[in-house]
Amino acid sequence: MIYCVIPRELEAELYDKMVEYYKDNPNVTVIVDRRGGPDRRSGKDQGGTFKRIIRDRRRAHPGTFPGTDAPDDAA
């Protein structure tokens, strides 16, 4: 699925044109960006500073690997 995202400011100008342009392509959906609120990418929220905590989410897997030494009678 491919989304053609139209900014809210350009909805009146572009939305109908883009829907008409992509009407024969079932893999494309034209949508209007309706997100609101503060931009969290800036690193600050409305209450002051906001620092994203990045954690290592990898966990050790239980168990062990088999030995890699050749058996004594393999010679």
Buried (B, 14 or more C-beta within 10 A) or exposed (E): EEEBEBEEEEEEEBBEEBBEEBEEEEEBEBEEEEEEEEEEEEEEEEEEEEEEEEEEEEEEEEEEEEEEEEEEEEE
